[in-house]
C-alpha cells in the first residue's frame, strides 16, 4: 500500500470543528483548519495522510457523520 493513497473525506458543511476526530486519531493525521464552512465553523483538514492507519476512529466519534477515510488506487 502506498504511503499517500489514503484520503480523509470531510463534509465541510457538516463539520462543526468539535475536534473529536482530531483527538481520537492515534497518529495525529487531522487538525482543525482555517477554512470556514457556511455555518462559520473551521473545517477539519488532513495534515499527515501518510501516517493514517485506516483505523476509522475519526468516523466513529464524529457526531455529525462528517468524516471518513478512503483508500485510493
C-alpha positions, 0 to 999 in steps of 0.5 A: 500500500502506498504511503499517500493513497489514503484520503480523509473525506470531510463534509465541510458543511457538516463539520462543526470543528468539535475536534473529536476526530482530531483527538481520537486519531492515534497518529495525529493525521487531522487538525482543525483548519482555517477554512470556514464552512457556511455555518462559520465553523473551521473545517477539519483538514488532513495534515499527515495522510501518510501516517493514517492507519485506516483505523476509522476512529475519526468516523466513529466519534464524529457526531455529525457523520462528517468524516471518513477515510478512503483508500485510493488506487 
